[in-house]
Every structure is written in structure tokens, then in C-alpha cells.
């Protein structure tokens, strides 16, 4: 497990949530979509790390 990669994914997720929230408050659909995109990317990054962890468990 790469803690750095997980931390980056968490950071991107938080930024995405904030961006989406600001978009909600201001009524800016572009900002909302960008925030959702960041959250989706973070979810994919975390999934990749989960797969890496599982492969490492199996191969060790």
C-alpha cells in the first residue's frame, strides 16, 4: 500500500467535495461537475490501491 498515493487520493476527494459544494451554493453546474470528476478520480485511485494491496497479499 502506498500511503502517499492514498493521501493524494484523499486530498483530491476532499477538494472535489469542496468544489462541488461551492458549485451547489453558487449554482455553478461547471464547478459542480468538476468537483464530481475529482471525486470519481479519487475513487478510482483508491480502487487501484486496493487492488495493489490484494495482489501483494496473494503474492506474499
PDB file of N, CA, C and O in Angstrom:
ATOM      1  N   UNK A   1       0.840  -1.177   0.000  1.00  0.00           N
ATOM      2  CA  UNK A   1       0.000   0.000   0.000  1.00  0.00           C
ATOM      3  C   UNK A   1       0.882   1.237   0.000  1.00  0.00           C
ATOM      4  O   UNK A   1       1.796   1.372   0.814  1.00  0.00           O
ATOM      5  N   UNK A   2       0.599   2.102  -0.896  1.00  0.00           N
ATOM      6  CA  UNK A   2       1.333   3.352  -0.946  1.00  0.00           C
ATOM      7  C   UNK A   2       0.551   4.423  -0.193  1.00  0.00           C
ATOM      8  O   UNK A   2      -0.484   4.903  -0.656  1.00  0.00           O
ATOM      9  N   UNK A   3       1.061   4.778   0.959  1.00  0.00           N
ATOM     10  CA  UNK A   3       0.373   5.787   1.759  1.00  0.00           C
ATOM     11  C   UNK A   3       0.349   7.132   1.045  1.00  0.00           C
ATOM     12  O   UNK A   3      -0.605   7.898   1.181  1.00  0.00           O
ATOM     13  N   UNK A   4       1.390   7.411   0.294  1.00  0.00           N
ATOM     14  CA  UNK A   4       1.434   8.674  -0.442  1.00  0.00           C
ATOM     15  C   UNK A   4       0.320   8.721  -1.478  1.00  0.00           C
ATOM     16  O   UNK A   4      -0.369   9.733  -1.607  1.00  0.00           O
ATOM     17  N   UNK A   5       0.142   7.622  -2.222  1.00  0.00           N
ATOM     18  CA  UNK A   5      -0.916   7.581  -3.240  1.00  0.00           C
ATOM     19  C   UNK A   5      -2.300   7.676  -2.598  1.00  0.00           C
ATOM     20  O   UNK A   5      -3.190   8.347  -3.122  1.00  0.00           O
ATOM     21  N   UNK A   6      -2.471   7.008  -1.474  1.00  0.00           N
ATOM     22  CA  UNK A   6      -3.762   7.088  -0.778  1.00  0.00           C
ATOM     23  C   UNK A   6      -4.018   8.510  -0.269  1.00  0.00           C
ATOM     24  O   UNK A   6      -5.139   9.013  -0.346  1.00  0.00           O
ATOM     25  N   UNK A   7      -2.981   9.143   0.245  1.00  0.00           N
ATOM     26  CA  UNK A   7      -3.121  10.515   0.734  1.00  0.00           C
ATOM     27  C   UNK A   7      -3.480  11.465  -0.412  1.00  0.00           C
ATOM     28  O   UNK A   7      -4.306  12.364  -0.250  1.00  0.00           O
ATOM     29  N   UNK A   8      -2.854  11.255  -1.563  1.00  0.00           N
ATOM     30  CA  UNK A   8      -3.174  12.089  -2.726  1.00  0.00           C
ATOM     31  C   UNK A   8      -4.629  11.892  -3.146  1.00  0.00           C
ATOM     32  O   UNK A   8      -5.320  12.851  -3.489  1.00  0.00           O
ATOM     33  N   UNK A   9      -5.083  10.650  -3.115  1.00  0.00           N
ATOM     34  CA  UNK A   9      -6.466  10.365  -3.492  1.00  0.00           C
ATOM     35  C   UNK A   9      -7.432  11.012  -2.498  1.00  0.00           C
ATOM     36  O   UNK A   9      -8.454  11.571  -2.894  1.00  0.00           O
ATOM     37  N   UNK A  10      -7.108  10.936  -1.222  1.00  0.00           N
ATOM     38  CA  UNK A  10      -7.952  11.545  -0.202  1.00  0.00           C
ATOM     39  C   UNK A  10      -7.988  13.059  -0.368  1.00  0.00           C
ATOM     40  O   UNK A  10      -9.041  13.682  -0.244  1.00  0.00           O
ATOM     41  N   UNK A  11      -6.832  13.639  -0.650  1.00  0.00           N
ATOM     42  CA  UNK A  11      -6.753  15.081  -0.882  1.00  0.00           C
ATOM     43  C   UNK A  11      -7.631  15.490  -2.070  1.00  0.00           C
ATOM     44  O   UNK A  11      -8.369  16.473  -2.003  1.00  0.00           O
ATOM     45  N   UNK A  12      -7.538  14.722  -3.151  1.00  0.00           N
ATOM     46  CA  UNK A  12      -8.327  15.034  -4.348  1.00  0.00           C
ATOM     47  C   UNK A  12      -9.823  14.883  -4.050  1.00  0.00           C
ATOM     48  O   UNK A  12     -10.634  15.670  -4.537  1.00  0.00           O
ATOM     49  N   UNK A  13     -10.184  13.886  -3.262  1.00  0.00           N
ATOM     50  CA  UNK A  13     -11.583  13.678  -2.906  1.00  0.00           C
ATOM     51  C   UNK A  13     -12.120  14.857  -2.093  1.00  0.00           C
ATOM     52  O   UNK A  13     -13.221  15.346  -2.348  1.00  0.00           O
ATOM     53  N   UNK A  14     -11.343  15.302  -1.127  1.00  0.00           N
ATOM     54  CA  UNK A  14     -11.767  16.427  -0.295  1.00  0.00           C
ATOM     55  C   UNK A  14     -11.916  17.689  -1.147  1.00  0.00           C
ATOM     56  O   UNK A  14     -12.903  18.416  -1.028  1.00  0.00           O
ATOM     57  N   UNK A  15     -10.931  17.938  -2.001  1.00  0.00           N
ATOM     58  CA  UNK A  15     -11.008  19.108  -2.873  1.00  0.00           C
ATOM     59  C   UNK A  15     -12.238  19.030  -3.785  1.00  0.00           C
ATOM     60  O   UNK A  15     -12.898  20.036  -4.044  1.00  0.00           O
ATOM     61  N   UNK A  16     -12.529  17.830  -4.261  1.00  0.00           N
ATOM     62  CA  UNK A  16     -13.699  17.645  -5.117  1.00  0.00           C
ATOM     63  C   UNK A  16     -14.991  17.909  -4.380  1.00  0.00           C
ATOM     64  O   UNK A  16     -15.909  18.520  -4.928  1.00  0.00           O
ATOM     65  N   UNK A  17     -15.072  17.448  -3.130  1.00  0.00           N
ATOM     66  CA  UNK A  17     -16.273  17.687  -2.333  1.00  0.00           C
ATOM     67  C   UNK A  17     -16.469  19.181  -2.079  1.00  0.00           C
ATOM     68  O   UNK A  17     -17.582  19.699  -2.169  1.00  0.00           O
ATOM     69  N   UNK A  18     -15.376  19.856  -1.764  1.00  0.00           N
ATOM     70  CA  UNK A  18     -15.464  21.298  -1.525  1.00  0.00           C
ATOM     71  C   UNK A  18     -15.882  22.014  -2.804  1.00  0.00           C
ATOM     72  O   UNK A  18     -16.754  22.883  -2.788  1.00  0.00           O
ATOM     73  N   UNK A  19     -15.252  21.639  -3.903  1.00  0.00           N
ATOM     74  CA  UNK A  19     -15.566  22.282  -5.178  1.00  0.00           C
ATOM     75  C   UNK A  19     -17.031  22.046  -5.559  1.00  0.00           C
ATOM     76  O   UNK A  19     -17.719  22.964  -6.007  1.00  0.00           O
ATOM     77  N   UNK A  20     -17.490  20.835  -5.380  1.00  0.00           N
ATOM     78  CA  UNK A  20     -18.893  20.539  -5.682  1.00  0.00           C
ATOM     79  C   UNK A  20     -19.816  21.343  -4.768  1.00  0.00           C
ATOM     80  O   UNK A  20     -20.836  21.862  -5.220  1.00  0.00           O
ATOM     81  N   UNK A  21     -19.465  21.448  -3.489  1.00  0.00           N
ATOM     82  CA  UNK A  21     -20.272  22.219  -2.543  1.00  0.00           C
ATOM     83  C   UNK A  21     -20.354  23.691  -2.912  1.00  0.00           C
ATOM     84  O   UNK A  21     -21.419  24.304  -2.838  1.00  0.00           O
ATOM     85  N   UNK A  22     -19.218  24.252  -3.310  1.00  0.00           N
ATOM     86  CA  UNK A  22     -19.208  25.647  -3.747  1.00  0.00           C
ATOM     87  C   UNK A  22     -20.077  25.804  -4.991  1.00  0.00           C
ATOM     88  O   UNK A  22     -20.813  26.780  -5.133  1.00  0.00           O
ATOM     89  N   UNK A  23     -19.978  24.831  -5.886  1.00  0.00           N
ATOM     90  CA  UNK A  23     -20.819  24.857  -7.079  1.00  0.00           C
ATOM     91  C   UNK A  23     -22.291  24.801  -6.736  1.00  0.00           C
ATOM     92  O   UNK A  23     -23.109  25.476  -7.360  1.00  0.00           O
ATOM     93  N   UNK A  24     -22.629  23.986  -5.731  1.00  0.00           N
ATOM     94  CA  UNK A  24     -24.027  23.911  -5.280  1.00  0.00           C
ATOM     95  C   UNK A  24     -24.490  25.254  -4.726  1.00  0.00           C
ATOM     96  O   UNK A  24     -25.580  25.730  -5.043  1.00  0.00           O
ATOM     97  N   UNK A  25     -23.646  25.856  -3.894  1.00  0.00           N
ATOM     98  CA  UNK A  25     -24.012  27.133  -3.260  1.00  0.00           C
ATOM     99  C   UNK A  25     -24.150  28.269  -4.268  1.00  0.00           C
ATOM    100  O   UNK A  25     -25.019  29.130  -4.137  1.00  0.00           O
ATOM    101  N   UNK A  26     -23.278  28.256  -5.275  1.00  0.00           N
ATOM    102  CA  UNK A  26     -23.294  29.355  -6.252  1.00  0.00           C
ATOM    103  C   UNK A  26     -24.173  29.059  -7.455  1.00  0.00           C
ATOM    104  O   UNK A  26     -24.429  29.938  -8.278  1.00  0.00           O
ATOM    105  N   UNK A  27     -24.633  27.823  -7.555  1.00  0.00           N
ATOM    106  CA  UNK A  27     -25.454  27.443  -8.704  1.00  0.00           C
ATOM    107  C   UNK A  27     -24.647  27.298  -9.979  1.00  0.00           C
ATOM    108  O   UNK A  27     -25.166  27.499 -11.077  1.00  0.00           O
ATOM    109  N   UNK A  28     -23.368  26.947  -9.832  1.00  0.00           N
ATOM    110  CA  UNK A  28     -22.467  26.811 -10.978  1.00  0.00           C
ATOM    111  C   UNK A  28     -22.337  25.334 -11.359  1.00  0.00           C
ATOM    112  O   UNK A  28     -21.599  24.597 -10.705  1.00  0.00           O
ATOM    113  N   UNK A  29     -23.047  24.887 -12.411  1.00  0.00           N
ATOM    114  CA  UNK A  29     -23.022  23.475 -12.780  1.00  0.00           C
ATOM    115  C   UNK A  29     -21.625  22.998 -13.236  1.00  0.00           C
ATOM    116  O   UNK A  29     -21.278  21.832 -13.050  1.00  0.00           O
ATOM    117  N   UNK A  30     -20.842  23.891 -13.822  1.00  0.00           N
ATOM    118  CA  UNK A  30     -19.490  23.513 -14.254  1.00  0.00           C
ATOM    119  C   UNK A  30     -18.626  23.182 -13.037  1.00  0.00           C
ATOM    120  O   UNK A  30     -17.895  22.191 -13.042  1.00  0.00           O
ATOM    121  N   UNK A  31     -18.707  23.998 -12.011  1.00  0.00           N
ATOM    122  CA  UNK A  31     -17.947  23.765 -10.786  1.00  0.00           C
ATOM    123  C   UNK A  31     -18.401  22.474 -10.109  1.00  0.00           C
ATOM    124  O   UNK A  31     -17.584  21.710  -9.596  1.00  0.00           O
ATOM    125  N   UNK A  32     -19.710  22.241 -10.112  1.00  0.00           N
ATOM    126  CA  UNK A  32     -20.239  21.000  -9.539  1.00  0.00           C
ATOM    127  C   UNK A  32     -19.679  19.791 -10.278  1.00  0.00           C
ATOM    128  O   UNK A  32     -19.240  18.824  -9.656  1.00  0.00           O
ATOM    129  N   UNK A  33     -19.694  19.847 -11.600  1.00  0.00           N
ATOM    130  CA  UNK A  33     -19.222  18.729 -12.415  1.00  0.00           C
ATOM    131  C   UNK A  33     -17.733  18.492 -12.208  1.00  0.00           C
ATOM    132  O   UNK A  33     -17.290  17.346 -12.134  1.00  0.00           O
ATOM    133  N   UNK A  34     -16.960  19.565 -12.116  1.00  0.00           N
ATOM    134  CA  UNK A  34     -15.521  19.412 -11.886  1.00  0.00           C
ATOM    135  C   UNK A  34     -15.253  18.767 -10.531  1.00  0.00           C
ATOM    136  O   UNK A  34     -14.355  17.936 -10.399  1.00  0.00           O
ATOM    137  N   UNK A  35     -16.036  19.154  -9.526  1.00  0.00           N
ATOM    138  CA  UNK A  35     -15.897  18.556  -8.200  1.00  0.00           C
ATOM    139  C   UNK A  35     -16.246  17.074  -8.212  1.00  0.00           C
ATOM    140  O   UNK A  35     -15.564  16.260  -7.590  1.00  0.00           O
ATOM    141  N   UNK A  36     -17.307  16.736  -8.920  1.00  0.00           N
ATOM    142  CA  UNK A  36     -17.701  15.327  -9.025  1.00  0.00           C
ATOM    143  C   UNK A  36     -16.648  14.522  -9.772  1.00  0.00           C
ATOM    144  O   UNK A  36     -16.390  13.364  -9.444  1.00  0.00           O
ATOM    145  N   UNK A  37     -16.047  15.140 -10.770  1.00  0.00           N
ATOM    146  CA  UNK A  37     -14.994  14.467 -11.536  1.00  0.00           C
ATOM    147  C   UNK A  37     -13.791  14.169 -10.642  1.00  0.00           C
ATOM    148  O   UNK A  37     -13.218  13.082 -10.714  1.00  0.00           O
ATOM    149  N   UNK A  38     -13.414  15.114  -9.818  1.00  0.00           N
ATOM    150  CA  UNK A  38     -12.288  14.897  -8.900  1.00  0.00           C
ATOM    151  C   UNK A  38     -12.601  13.772  -7.923  1.00  0.00           C
ATOM    152  O   UNK A  38     -11.737  12.950  -7.618  1.00  0.00           O
ATOM    153  N   UNK A  39     -13.832  13.737  -7.437  1.00  0.00           N
ATOM    154  CA  UNK A  39     -14.216  12.679  -6.510  1.00  0.00           C
ATOM    155  C   UNK A  39     -14.175  11.311  -7.185  1.00  0.00           C
ATOM    156  O   UNK A  39     -13.750  10.327  -6.579  1.00  0.00           O
ATOM    157  N   UNK A  40     -14.612  11.251  -8.433  1.00  0.00           N
ATOM    158  CA  UNK A  40     -14.587   9.986  -9.168  1.00  0.00           C
ATOM    159  C   UNK A  40     -13.149   9.535  -9.395  1.00  0.00           C
ATOM    160  O   UNK A  40     -12.839   8.351  -9.266  1.00  0.00           O
ATOM    161  N   UNK A  41     -12.278  10.472  -9.730  1.00  0.00           N
ATOM    162  CA  UNK A  41     -10.870  10.127  -9.931  1.00  0.00           C
ATOM    163  C   UNK A  41     -10.255   9.600  -8.629  1.00  0.00           C
ATOM    164  O   UNK A  41      -9.479   8.644  -8.649  1.00  0.00           O
ATOM    165  N   UNK A  42     -10.598  10.213  -7.523  1.00  0.00           N
ATOM    166  CA  UNK A  42     -10.091   9.758  -6.231  1.00  0.00           C
ATOM    167  C   UNK A  42     -10.580   8.345  -5.923  1.00  0.00           C
ATOM    168  O   UNK A  42      -9.832   7.527  -5.386  1.00  0.00           O
ATOM    169  N   UNK A  43     -11.812   8.068  -6.258  1.00  0.00           N
ATOM    170  CA  UNK A  43     -12.375   6.733  -6.021  1.00  0.00           C
ATOM    171  C   UNK A  43     -11.622   5.689  -6.845  1.00  0.00           C
ATOM    172  O   UNK A  43     -11.337   4.596  -6.356  1.00  0.00           O
ATOM    173  N   UNK A  44     -11.304   6.028  -8.090  1.00  0.00           N
ATOM    174  CA  UNK A  44     -10.547   5.112  -8.942  1.00  0.00           C
ATOM    175  C   UNK A  44      -9.154   4.894  -8.370  1.00  0.00           C
ATOM    176  O   UNK A  44      -8.674   3.761  -8.321  1.00  0.00           O
ATOM    177  N   UNK A  45      -8.507   5.959  -7.939  1.00  0.00           N
ATOM    178  CA  UNK A  45      -7.165   5.833  -7.359  1.00  0.00           C
ATOM    179  C   UNK A  45      -7.180   4.937  -6.125  1.00  0.00           C
ATOM    180  O   UNK A  45      -6.284   4.113  -5.942  1.00  0.00           O
ATOM    181  N   UNK A  46      -8.198   5.096  -5.278  1.00  0.00           N
ATOM    182  CA  UNK A  46      -8.300   4.237  -4.100  1.00  0.00           C
ATOM    183  C   UNK A  46      -8.547   2.788  -4.499  1.00  0.00           C
ATOM    184  O   UNK A  46      -8.021   1.872  -3.867  1.00  0.00           O
ATOM    185  N   UNK A  47      -9.337   2.577  -5.532  1.00  0.00           N
ATOM    186  CA  UNK A  47      -9.591   1.214  -6.005  1.00  0.00           C
ATOM    187  C   UNK A  47      -8.310   0.572  -6.524  1.00  0.00           C
ATOM    188  O   UNK A  47      -8.064  -0.610  -6.285  1.00  0.00           O
ATOM    189  N   UNK A  48      -7.504   1.339  -7.226  1.00  0.00           N
ATOM    190  CA  UNK A  48      -6.217   0.836  -7.720  1.00  0.00           C
ATOM    191  C   UNK A  48      -5.338   0.421  -6.541  1.00  0.00           C
ATOM    192  O   UNK A  48      -4.699  -0.630  -6.575  1.00  0.00           O
ATOM    193  N   UNK A  49      -5.312   1.240  -5.516  1.00  0.00           N
ATOM    194  CA  UNK A  49      -4.513   0.904  -4.337  1.00  0.00           C
ATOM    195  C   UNK A  49      -5.049  -0.346  -3.647  1.00  0.00           C
ATOM    196  O   UNK A  49      -4.272  -1.152  -3.136  1.00  0.00           O
ATOM    197  N   UNK A  50      -6.371  -0.514  -3.628  1.00  0.00           N
ATOM    198  CA  UNK A  50      -6.961  -1.730  -3.051  1.00  0.00           C
ATOM    199  C   UNK A  50      -6.513  -2.963  -3.829  1.00  0.00           C
ATOM    200  O   UNK A  50      -6.184  -3.990  -3.234  1.00  0.00           O
ATOM    201  N   UNK A  51      -6.499  -2.864  -5.146  1.00  0.00           N
ATOM    202  CA  UNK A  51      -6.065  -3.980  -5.980  1.00  0.00           C
ATOM    203  C   UNK A  51      -4.587  -4.290  -5.720  1.00  0.00           C
ATOM    204  O   UNK A  51      -4.202  -5.453  -5.598  1.00  0.00           O
ATOM    205  N   UNK A  52      -3.777  -3.252  -5.639  1.00  0.00           N
ATOM    206  CA  UNK A  52      -2.349  -3.451  -5.349  1.00  0.00           C
ATOM    207  C   UNK A  52      -2.160  -4.177  -4.022  1.00  0.00           C
ATOM    208  O   UNK A  52      -1.350  -5.098  -3.911  1.00  0.00           O
ATOM    209  N   UNK A  53      -2.922  -3.746  -3.019  1.00  0.00           N
ATOM    210  CA  UNK A  53      -2.833  -4.378  -1.701  1.00  0.00           C
ATOM    211  C   UNK A  53      -3.232  -5.846  -1.776  1.00  0.00           C
ATOM    212  O   UNK A  53      -2.579  -6.706  -1.186  1.00  0.00           O
ATOM    213  N   UNK A  54      -4.293  -6.123  -2.495  1.00  0.00           N
ATOM    214  CA  UNK A  54      -4.783  -7.506  -2.605  1.00  0.00           C
ATOM    215  C   UNK A  54      -3.764  -8.382  -3.334  1.00  0.00           C
ATOM    216  O   UNK A  54      -3.515  -9.515  -2.922  1.00  0.00           O
ATOM    217  N   UNK A  55      -3.171  -7.864  -4.417  1.00  0.00           N
ATOM    218  CA  UNK A  55      -2.161  -8.626  -5.153  1.00  0.00           C
ATOM    219  C   UNK A  55      -0.973  -8.902  -4.264  1.00  0.00           C
ATOM    220  O   UNK A  55      -0.424 -10.004  -4.277  1.00  0.00           O
ATOM    221  N   UNK A  56      -0.573  -7.909  -3.492  1.00  0.00           N
ATOM    222  CA  UNK A  56       0.569  -8.094  -2.581  1.00  0.00           C
ATOM    223  C   UNK A  56       0.265  -9.171  -1.539  1.00  0.00           C
ATOM    224  O   UNK A  56       1.131  -9.986  -1.218  1.00  0.00           O
ATOM    225  N   UNK A  57      -0.966  -9.178  -1.009  1.00  0.00           N
ATOM    226  CA  UNK A  57      -1.365 -10.189  -0.034  1.00  0.00           C
ATOM    227  C   UNK A  57      -1.268 -11.593  -0.646  1.00  0.00           C
ATOM    228  O   UNK A  57      -0.791 -12.531  -0.007  1.00  0.00           O
ATOM    229  N   UNK A  58      -1.723 -11.715  -1.879  1.00  0.00           N
ATOM    230  CA  UNK A  58      -1.738 -13.020  -2.527  1.00  0.00           C
ATOM    231  C   UNK A  58      -0.332 -13.505  -2.838  1.00  0.00           C
ATOM    232  O   UNK A  58      -0.032 -14.691  -2.701  1.00  0.00           O
ATOM    233  N   UNK A  59       0.531 -12.583  -3.258  1.00  0.00           N
ATOM    234  CA  UNK A  59       1.873 -12.981  -3.683  1.00  0.00           C
ATOM    235  C   UNK A  59       2.854 -13.128  -2.540  1.00  0.00           C
ATOM    236  O   UNK A  59       3.917 -13.725  -2.714  1.00  0.00           O
ATOM    237  N   UNK A  60       2.519 -12.595  -1.371  1.00  0.00           N
ATOM    238  CA  UNK A  60       3.443 -12.735  -0.218  1.00  0.00           C
ATOM    239  C   UNK A  60       3.280 -14.040   0.494  1.00  0.00           C
ATOM    240  O   UNK A  60       3.980 -14.301   1.473  1.00  0.00           O
TER     241      UNK A  60
END
